[in-house]
Amino acid sequence: MPHLHAFLDKVIAYSDAHHLLRRQGKYLVALSGGADSVALLVALRELGFQLEGVHCNFHLRGEESDRDEHFCQTLCEETGVALHIAHFATKEYAEDHKISIEMAARFLRYDYFEKLRQDLGADDIVVAHHRDDSVETVLLNLIRGTGIHGMTGIAPRRGHIIRPLLGVGRKEIEAFLASRNQPYITDSSNLTDDVVRNKIRHNIVPAMLEVNPSVSEAILQTAGRLREVVDIFDQTMAEKVKNASLPSEVSDRMCFSVDKIEDEHTLYYILYPLGFSPQQIQDIFSQMARLRQGAVFTSATHELLIDRGTVMVQPVNDCCINKKFPIEGKYIIDEKWAMRISVVDNDSHFSLSREKSCACLDAAVVSFPLFLRNGRQGDRFQPLGMRGSRLVSDFLTDLKINLFDKRRQWILTDAQGQILWVVGHRMDHRCRVTDSTQKVVVVELIPSDTK
């Protein structure tokens, strides 16, 4: 029947228009067992593409999850398509990482897809989002206030993820499957669906169709035009972000000048992709305008600090360090740093180091093993050259050390818990080398690849 061939023609036409599929390419098809992904697999197979299927069992729906897996196995056996199956403890992952189950499933799914793609040498991963999904996404983003990027709908390509079904709708997919007498799972839940999306699908879209039967096409045409606008907007924003950027000594940290973030749009462009909500971004911009120091905001994956005219953003990381050094030697701390500990005579051959990366301690007042840890609330020491003791936190504040770096600060103690060295800054006065010192414990912070 002509309209069924038209379905395949639409898939190819959309793919060609957006440069998605190559005839000689190899593709992984994300297969859930639902109508959309089954139609995708069947259509691409009929079109002659080299395919392998991939199914993720998230173990979220008991027997239904296993039923979906079995259906996908049977389908691929019948169609002669190799199938890869991954099992995930999704709830446990979400709890461990303090994220939603939906976000956990999305991360696990796409992380696995990409690793498998690389292992198999596949060109891309093909997923089954279609035209109606894109319309729903535009409306969902409009309701959530996600900004201009959310108004462009679902992108045909994002990295190695491609979506050749965006040129067809759900009814066309169902008609195509019916023409092939191809069964699919009708009641399997969709992990991308949530309560709001379901309301849009079942209530808002039907109401809009009553007003304009071509509303889906109208929304997607507008989204297409906005995509062109977004390209220009992105170029402008990228230049603004570049102008506001400051150098950072920490590899995974981004720094920006408060004075050069001219408007909330620039801040939104920086922070929204990192999981900060529109309301958070509005609050952050307000705090920046008031120059509030030490204000911290956190998304699911990143944290932000306003400090001395600088906005710092870095991945959420507990930066926990806990190392034991029982004797002399070189100890690897992480991929970047190591500590070298030696005990030497305080004689004419010894020269006291003044480098911040080295501490020279009187061996008579230092007891092994030594320990390296993060700073703790209430830590107190006597900074070299001072009479009284100070809180480590206050000492670092005087040095204008920001909150993020305070958390990362390493403290060297001995077996008695005595603070010997606030690493990289100051050793304890009571451990200093004097004229009566006979042996010296030399502790050096060195690059991990140093011999």
Disulfide bonds with the S-S distance in Angstrom:
none
